[in-house]
């Protein structure tokens, strides 16, 4: 059992980056959310079909184009491209990919402790072999305008799920996020219009950053930026200014949440992926952004703002008052882990380690402070390929991530040591193989539990 003194030390320690120190709940600016006072958190969701929904075939890309709205046209809120993709994702193909990753890993590493899951009768029987995408294969992007055998969105998402080659990652992320339209001819005009709109926001709002109404927001942004990584990139003056503008404009235009710690981290992956189109350095962490032409840097800034905005549109309840979205997801994670690995769940409970003490940051920062940036970018390839990847699939990734460390967790017999371990997980040397294994386990969990209405309940 944890002593009162040990638990008190957890809340007193500062958010130090020094290894071995317990960190407070990063981004928690409000009192803890009490579900008893705020009503039921978990609402029953309609049961999804047990078999994948077969998408309506599109005979030509021109027919698809005529039926697809530009997500950024005035008065249109829905992106039909994403809606079609959500219906078309071939779960059998992805499930086979997940199983293949796990089989390959088992052959190399030997037997590992598996995640508990329903019996074979509940597992799908894969019917298709997942496509392989060689590094740099331009079919990834060409498929959006040339595929006649499947909807463009389905093909792009299917190819992207297992990772996107670096040369086409930037344009693919813009397509998957809904920022770029599927029609190649409409893309230049869309980019020009959105970039012009973003810099109109700068002209209209940015001078107000030192006004009494906004100075606290701007000051907090400036305090948080030096805490970000990679420091060698973020602390370059031009990059710092770009991040300040993006975060301030987003906060002003979203008063329901405003700026909350954690949002700043979500800028980095988009900025890094988009800036890589304009630099030759293999190590973007130390790239000299001052060598990028001014016009290109302006475009990267605007594209980063809009893609980050699209992401946050789907998880904004994570950052409104009391952060109810995060509170709910942490509770759902606790219930899910209690079902898939009761021993780990019971061990944490016996030592009085609360999920909120370590998993709040996992939800608030989308695991960006738990894994290297290169792994975050690989995770986001899949998140953007999954329907509601950031809002829903991330929960299963967190569950797989926690159980991944079951051996080390069960060996710890002390509250403080457990918490130190969970806040400083040894992922510094992780690469694509580790992320692929994590995603495969997460997909297996999602497939096994997502359609079970009581999977969050004992």
N, C-alpha and C positions, 0 to 999 in steps of 0.2 A: 504493500500500500504506500501511496505517496504521502509524505509528511506535509503538514500545513505550510511549513517553512519553504519547502521545495516548490509548492504550487505558487506561493506568494512571489518567489523569486522570478517565476515565469513572467508575471505581469509587470515586474519592476525593471527587468532588463531592457535596455534601449535597443533600437534597430541597428545593431552593430554588424558590419560586414566581416568582422574578425571571426575566423573559423573557431568553433567551439563555444560560441556565445549563443544563448537562447534569444530569439528575436520575437518582438511583439507582433501582433497580427497586422501585417502590412496593409495599409489602406483603410483600416477600420476607423472611421471618423464619427460614428454614431453609437448610441447605446445598443447593446445586444438586442436583437429582434426576438420578441417573445411570441411564439406562435399561439399561445393561449389567449393573448390579448389582441392579436391581429387576425383571428379566424383561422380556418384550416388552410395549411400551406399546400397540401397535396390534393390536387383535384383529379378526379377520375378523367382519363382521356379516352376518346373513342377507340375501340379496339381495331387495330389495323388488320387488313386481310392477311391470312396466314400464308398466302402465296403472293409472289411479286405481281404488281399490277403491270399488265402488258401495255406499253405505250402504243398509241395509234401511229401507224407507219406514215411517214411523210415521203411522198414519192419523189419530190425534188426539193432542193434547197430553196428554190424560188417560192414554192408553196409554203414552206416553213417561214420564209421571210415575210410573206404577205400576211401571215397570221400571227406574227410576233411584234409586240409593241416595243418601242424604244423605252427602256426603263426611265429615261431622263426627260421624256417629252412632258410638257406642262399638262397637269391634270391627270396624269396616269400614275397610279401608285403601285401597280403590280407588274412584275417582270415575268412575262409569259415564258421566256427562255428558262428561267429558274424553276417555274412551276412545272414545265414539261420535264425538266431534268429530275425533279423530285419524284415524279411518277415513274420515270423510265429507268432509274438506277437498277442495274441487273444484280440483284443480291446473290444469285447463284454464282456468278462470276467472281464477285468479291469474296464470297465465303470460301470458294476454292482457293483463291489467292491467300487468304488468311490461313487455311489449313496447310497449304504448301509451305508457307513460311515457317509454321510451327514444326512441320515434319523435317524440314531441312535443318532447323535449329536443333531439334532433338537428335538427329543423326550426328551432328558435329559435337554437341555439348554433352550427350548422354541424357539419361532421364532426369527430369526436373519435377518439382511439385506442381501438379496441374491445378488450375482453377476449378472449383466445383461447378458443375453445370448439369442441366437436365440430361436424361438418358438419350441414347441414340435415336429413339423414336422421335425426338423433338428436333433433331439436327436435320438440316436440309441435305439432299443428295445433289451435289454439284453436277450440273449438266453441261458446263462449258469450261474450256481452258482459258484462263485469263491471258489477254494479249501481252506480249513483251514489248517494251519500248526502249530501244537502244538509246544511249546517251546522245542527245542532240537531234533526235529524230523529229523532223519537222512535220510528220504526220499528225503530231499532237495538236498543232494549230490548224493545219490544212483541213483536218477532218471537220472543222466547224463550217466550212463552206463547200466541201466536196463530197461528204458522205451521203450515199444514197441507200445504204443498207440499214441505217439506224438514224434516229434523230440526232442532229448535230450536238445537242446538249448531252444526250446520253453517251455518245461516243467520246466526247471530250472529258466528261466526268469519269468514265470508266478507265480511260487511259491515264488520268491524273491521280487516281486513287492510290496507286502504288509508287508515286513519286514523279515529279516533273523535271525533265532535263533542264539544267541551268540556262542554256541559250534561249529557251522559249518560256521560262518561268514567268517573266514579267508580263508578257502579253496574255499568258494563260490565266494568271491571277486576275487580271483586269476583266477577262471574259467571264470567269467563274463567279466573280463578285457581282456581276451585272453592270459594271461600270462601262464596259465597251459593248456596243450592240453586236449581234451575230453577223450582220451585213457588213462586209468589208468596206463597201463604198460609203457607208454612213459613219464610219469610225473617225475620220479626220474632222468632220464637222462637229461630232459629239465631243471629242477631246477639246477642240478649240472653244466650244461653247462653255464646257464645264470649267476649263482653266480660266477663261475670262470671268466667269461667275465667282470663282474662288477669290481672285485678286480684287474683284469688286467688294467682296466682304472685307478684305484687308483694308482697302481704302476707306470703307465706311465705319468699321468697328475698331481697328487696331489702335488708333490714337486714343481710345478711351481706356486703355489698359491701366493708366495711372489715376483714373477718376476714382472718387471715393467708393462708388458702387462696385468697381471691378478690381481695385488694387489688391485685395486679399487673394483673389483668384490668381492674378498674375504673379504675385509674390510666391504663392505656393508652387506654381509651375516652375519658377526659377530655382526654388529650393530643391525640387525633386529631380531636375535634369542631371545635376552632377552625380546623383546616386545611381544613374542608369549605366547599363553596359551595352556594347563595348565602349569604355571610357575614351579610348583614343579616337574613336569616331565621333561620339556624341559631343565631346568637349571642343571640337573644332568650331571656331566662332561662327562660320556660316551654317553649320549643322545645328548648333544651339539656337540660332535665330530662327531657322526653319521650324524646329520643334516648338519653340515658344509661340510662333504665329499659328501653327496648326492647332495646338492645344487650346490656346486662348479663343480662337474663332469658334472652335467646336463647342467650348463651354458657353460662350455667349449665345450661340444659336440653339443650345439645348438647356434651357434654364431649369427643366424638371430635375436634372441631375447636376448640372454644372460640372466643374472639374473635381474629380475624385482621384486620389492616389491609386495607381494601377492602370488608369487610362493611358498615362504617359508611355508605359511599356509597349502598348499595342501599336504605337506608331512605328517602332523600330523595324519589325520584319518587312513591312511594306516599303519603307524608305530604303532599306538595304537591298531588297530585291530589285527595286526600280533604279537605284543608282548604279547597280552592277551592269546595266546596259551601257553605261558611259565611262566605265573605268576598266582597265586591263588587269589590275592587281588581283591575284588569286586570293589574298587575305584582305577582305573588305574591312576588317576591323581596324586596319592601320592605313587604309587608302586615304590619299590626299584629295579631299573634295574640292579644294581650291582650283584644281586643274580642270574641273568639269566646266564647260561653257555656261555662261549665265542663263541663256535661254533654256538649255537642257535642265539646269537645276531648278528653274521655275516650273517646268513641266513636271519634274519629279515631285516637287512640293505639292502641286495641285492634285496630281494623281494619288499621292499618299493620303491627302486629306479626304478625298472622296471615297477611296477604298476603305479607309479606317472608319469613315462614317457609315458605310454600308454594313460593316461588321458590327459596329455598336448599335445600329438600329435593331439587330436581332437579340441583343443582350443588355439593353439599356436598363432593365429592372435590376441589373447587378449594381447599378451606381446611383439609383434614386435614394431618397431618404431612408435610412436604416438598411439599405442594400438588401431588400427582401429576396431578390433573385439569388444572391449568393447564399443567404441563410437557408433558403429552400433547397438549393443544390447540395449544400453540405449535409443537410438532414437526409436527403435522398441517397447520398453517398454512404452515409452511416448505415442506413437500412439495407442498401444493396450489398455492402461488404458483409453484413451480418448473415446474409443468405449465401454468399459464394464462398466465404471462408470464416466460419463461425469461430474457429480457434484464434485467428488474428483479432477479430472483433472483441472476443471475450478477454484476450490478453490486454488490449488497450483499455478496456473498461475496468479490469481488475487493478490496473495501475493508475486509474483516474486520468488517463489522457483523453481529452475531449477532441473530437474531430475538428471542431472550430479552431482549435489552437494550431493546427498545421494545414488543414485543407482550405481554410479561408483564403490563404494566399494562392493555393492551387487554382481556385475559381476566379479570384480577383485578377490574377495576372496570367491566367491560362497556361500555367506551368512554366512560364518564361523564366522564372527565377529558380527553377528546379533543374533545368537542362540547358546545355549550351545553345547559343543562338542558331547554329547550323541545324540542331535537332528541332528547334521551334519551327524553323522554316520548312523542314520536311514534314512535321506534324501538320502545318497549315496547308500543305498540298492536299492532304487527305481531308482535313476539316472543310476546305472549300469544295471538295468533291462530294461530301456527304450532305444530304438534306439536313438542315439545322445542325451542322457540324459543330459550331462554336457553342450553340445553346443546348444541344442534347447529347451528341456523340461524345463531347468532352467529358461528360459524367462517367461514361464507361471507360474512357482512357484513364481517368483518375482512379477508378476502382482497380483496373489492371495494374496501374503504376504502384498503388499501395501494396497489393498482394505480391507484386514482383519482389518486394523486400521482406517477405514473410519470415524467411530463415533468420535474418538479422533482427527483425522485430521480436521474434519469440526468444531470442537469446538475451535480450535486454530485460533486466529485472528491476529497473529503477525509473521512476517518473522522469527525472531530469535527463537521464541518459537516453531514454526513449524519445523525448521531445527534441533533444539535441540532434539525434540521428535523423528524425523525420524532417527537421528544418535544414539539414546539411547533407542531403543524400549524395552518395558518391557517383555522380554522373558526368564528371568533368571530361572523361575520355569516351563518352558515348558517341556512336556514329549511326549511320543509316540502318545497319543491321539491328541495333538495339531498338531503334524507333519502329522498324518494321515488325519486330516481334511484339512490341507493346501494342501497336495498332491491330495486329492480328488477334491478340487476346481480347482487346476491347471490342472488336467486331464480333467475336464469338459470344461475348457477354451480351452485347446488344441483340444479336439474333436470338439468343436463348431467352432473354428476359423482357425485351421491349414490348412484346405482345401479351405478356402476362399481367393482367390487371392488378394482381396482388403481390407483385414481385418486390414492392417496397414495404410489404407488411409481413410480420411473422405469423 
